[in-house]
Amino acid sequence: MEGSSMQQFPRTELDKPVELQVGKDLIRVDGPANNVGAGGVFVHREGLAVGDSVHVRIPAEHVFEADGKVYETDGNGASIGFSAVSDENRQALDDLIEDLTRRGLPAA
């Protein structure tokens, strides 16, 4: 996670859009500079505040969804840690990370 001292899991670049539900707002973030790991996602998006509760959705072969919380922001975007991930969504995330890695997307 760019600029983060809280990163606990390896991350890989994410070439899928990330959809964020923040309150009543639905935000779609496209961009190859986003990245994902087992514990969270970094999105290049301003306007999110530390402490915001966020529902994250990543449309992929197996859609991944999880609740999370913004725990860090900087001039580049926001780091969102996953706080609630079902077993089904954990498997979808594992499959997504495996696919990204197999396709050779770089570590972030």
N, C-alpha and C positions, 0 to 999 in steps of 0.2 A: 504494500500500500504506500503510495508515494508520500514521503515525508512522515510516515507514521512510525513511532517508536513502540506502538502496541501490536504490531504484526506478529502473529503467532504461527501462521500457516503459510506455506509457500503459495505464491500467486502466479497466475498466468494471464496473459492478455486475453481479452474477451471480444470476439468479433460478432457478438449477438447484441440486439438492443436490450436495454434494461428498463422495465416499467416500474415506476415507483408510485404508490398510493400514499399520499401524505394528507391526512384529513380527507377533505372532499376533492382534493386536487389529484389528477392522474398526470404524471410526468413521464414522458418517454425520452430516454437518453440513448442516442446512437453514438457510436464512435469506437474506433479500434483502440483508443487509449484507456478505455475502461478495463478493469481487471477483476478477477474473481479467485477466491480460494475457499477452503473448507469452512472458514469462519466468517467470511463476509465478502463484500464487494466494494470497489472504489469506483465512483462515477464522476465524470467531468461535468459537473453541474453546480452552478452557483445558486444561492437562495435557500439552501437547506441549513438548518441550525443544529448545533450540538444539542442532543437530547430529543430531537424530533423522532417520534415513532413512525416507522415506515413499513409498508408491506411491499416486498420486492417480488417481482415476477420476471423471469427470463424465459422468453419463448424459444424453445429449442426442440429437438426431436422428442424429448420428454420434458415437458414444461416444468420448470422449477419455481416454487413459491415459498416464501418464508416471511415471518415477521422479523423486524430488526429495529435498530436504533442508530441514529447518527452519533458517532462518538468522536469524530474529528473533522474539521474542515480546514481548508487552506485556500490559497488563491487559485488552485487547480480544480478543486472539487470537494467531494465528501466521502469519508470512509463510513461504511454502514456495517455494523456487526450483526450477524444473525442471532436472534434471541429465541426463536421457536421454529424448529424444523421437524416435520413429521418424518417417520421412517421412509415413506414413499418419496418425499421430497429430498431426503438425504441421498437416496439412491439416484434420483434424477440429477442432483448436483454432482455426485461422484461420476456418473456417466458423462455429464457435460465436461467436467475437468479432464477426464480420460480422453474424450474426443478432441478437445483443444490441444492437449499434449501430443496426442498421436498425429495430429495435423501439423505439428511443429510450431505452434504459436509460442512466442518467446515468454520466458519468465518475466514477471513484472516486479 
